[in-house]
Amino acid sequence: MKIKEFGVEIWMNAYETKCKYNLAETCVESITLDQLLEFAGKKDTILAELLPMKMTYGAIEGSDRLRSVVASLYDQQANENVIITHGAIGANALVHETLVEPGDHVISVGPTYQQHYSIPESYGADVSILRLREENAFLPDLAELRAMVRQDTKLIALNNPNNPTGSLMDRELLEQIVEIARSVDAWILCDEVYRGTDQVGSGFTVSIADLYEKGISTASMSKTYSLAGLRLGWIVAPVELIHAVSIHRDYNTISVGMLDDHFAAIALENRDKILARNHALTRTNLAILDAWVAAEPKVSYVKPKAGTTALLKIDADMSSRDFCVRLLDAKGVMFTPGSALDIEGYVRIGYANNTEVLQEGLKKVSEFLREIR
């Protein structure tokens, strides 16, 4: 089986250890175990929980404790609708592996995380890309989607909130997409790894799993919950899909680590504190980015409504990759070129990391823009 190189991961692997100001990071700034245990009030008791653990395989589908707390993130889900995975990257891969066969028709939005079109392509699927365009605020055009679906459409892959654009599909738009999928009996996979980062209110938009009988939600501890080091995610879906996924998962996962499962449960049980910290960070930092864009005559964007990333359009006479490499070499600031995301003409910024790093990095970008003019 051949598959395309994973553009964004190759870029990150090549440069993220070589920058001073990492404005390509997509997680809300990671927390330490010390911070997590402080939030949970467990700093003095955690060893009593951990030391008796025998380091064998954990619960195969994830502990009942963790699956229960994951289910509580949704409106209509129970333990049997949840299976724990190796990050959202493992969750997405398992869904595609389970559902997609050679010759199937798959629709994926674009830009999005490359898994959602390159994996189906590698399995021999006929993949159509529903382009998200700036003039539509990077939201799907429903007329285009209606024209694109076919009677043999197996799967529609969405990403909400969207990486890299920060666009957000609300309930009304999602319900209309559900009706289109239902008309051809297609599954909808919605990568919801940034769910909980909306710029207003609770931070949560409704999940596709709660809207559609063939809706599949994937998510993880990495982005919204600042615990990428746990490498833990999940699939929430109808029971029959969970059972089908389990057959494939036995071949590549068995179980996630017991410690990862345990700490993820602690974090989600205390998510109110993590989310309060992270909403303050994402909302403060987006305001900083917004003011910077407004003051830079060569930069424009569609302001994100959720997530941790945005696409910046920069008026520079060079490719996105050349711009990013030159910026990194000159100022130590790392963006992600749009070319790594199959959308040339933009660069992606991750704005949800350390506030001081964001501020200093943007100053360096301004210096660079003045120099190349």
ABEGO torsion letter per residue (X at the ends): XBBBBBAAAAAAAAAAAABABBAABABBBBBBAAAAAAAAGAAAAAAAAAAABBBBBBBAAEBAAAAAAAAAABAABBAAABBBBBEAAAAAAAAAAAABBBGBBBBBBOBBBAAAAAAAAAAGBBBBBBBBBAAAGGBBBAAAAAAABBAABABBBBBOBBOAAGBBBBAAAAAAAAAAAAAAGBBBBBBAAABGABABEAGBBBBAAAABAABBBBBBAAAAAGBAAAGBBBBBBBAAAAAAAAAAAAAAAGBBBAAAAAAAAAAAAAAAAAAAAAAAAAAAAAAAAAAAAAABAABBBBBBABEABBBBBBBBBBBAAAAAAAAAAAAGBBBBBAAAAGBBGBBBBBAABBAAAAAAAAAAAAAAAAAAX
